[in-house]
Amino acid sequence: MLAKTKKKARPTDKLLLAAIYGSAGIAVLLLLGMIGFVFFKGIRVVNWQFLTTVKSVLRGTVGIAGNIVNTLYLVVITLFIATPLGVGAAIYLNEYAKPGKLVSAIEFTTETLSGIPSIIFGLFGMIFFVEALGLGASVLSGSLTMALMVLPLITRNTQEALRTVPESYRTGALGMGATKWHMIRTILLPSSMPGIVTGVILAVGRIVGESAALLYTAGSGYQLPRLTGDFLGNLKALVSKATVEGGSLTVELYLRMSNAEYDIAFGIGCVLLVIVLAINLLTKLAAKKLKAVG
């Protein structure tokens, strides 16, 4: 029997381990410090009235309900446009396209899009969607611009999710007589759903946290849609909301800071932090649940 020898840790190993734990601790402290500072400065203004009213001099309110609704509009419309395009592009690149110059060009374009600064997207959206297409500064223009920004994120995450599916799933389904599209729809997409959902939720976080591009394309409006008792009238008001200016929470935060309304700005920061933390938690829970189901 060979004698068990215990490896002696070298001083350099201990030093590197301490550096790793120290770096992780600093990152956690920075996050907690930032969250604590923002909540300390802004939590006093966050109340029910702040969340359910809009800014009005006559009523004396400084609420952000309109900005919350605008942010929801931006998220829904952007995902409605970008998710089918992103998932479809990933399926084509991963399952149909043959490796070559075309695939390399598309992947290079996708990677380049993901690295372009958001202000460039804002300038393009202002020139193309707002002015050239005549959509004006509106929620729709902002959503189209954001769709361009999050499209690479959804595409790349979907590609990586599809690549994790074992090749035996594909060959087994095709060997049993299934068509390629039937195999993709019934086997590949359900198996890769956790990765796809993760990409979509990360895109939501990008949309919620964006300000520069939306300032040029969506504007800074904060009014709520005027709803009545008529169903068709309410539906028309909700649809027409997408064609008017709509400032998101981040845009409103920027404007409040510009006007030296720091308490309100920090209050909006508290709401944004809660939304971002909830999105991250939702990402982990959704990925874990879908992985367990799969």
HELIX and SHEET records of a PDB file:
HELIX    1   1 PRO A   11  GLY A   42  1                                  32    
HELIX    2   2 ILE A   43  VAL A   45  5                                   3    
HELIX    3   3 TRP A   48  THR A   52  1                                   5    
HELIX    4   4 ALA A   65  ILE A   91  1                                  27    
HELIX    5   5 TYR A   92  TYR A   96  3                                   5    
HELIX    6   6 LYS A  101  GLY A  115  1                                  15    
HELIX    7   7 SER A  118  GLY A  125  1                                   8    
HELIX    8   8 MET A  126  ALA A  132  3                                   7    
HELIX    9   9 VAL A  139  ARG A  163  1                                  25    
HELIX   10  10 GLU A  167  GLY A  175  1                                   9    
HELIX   11  11 LYS A  180  MET A  183  1                                   4    
HELIX   12  12 ILE A  184  LEU A  188  3                                   5    
HELIX   13  13 LEU A  189  SER A  191  1                                   3    
HELIX   14  14 MET A  193  GLY A  209  1                                  17    
HELIX   15  15 ALA A  212  THR A  217  1                                   6    
HELIX   16  16 PHE A  231  SER A  240  1                                  10    
HELIX   17  17 LYS A  241  THR A  243  5                                   3    
HELIX   18  18 LEU A  249  SER A  258  1                                  10    
HELIX   19  19 TYR A  262  VAL A  293  1                                  32    
SHEET    1   A 2 LYS A  55  SER A  56  0                                        
SHEET    2   A 2 THR A  61  VAL A  62 -1                                        
END                                                                             
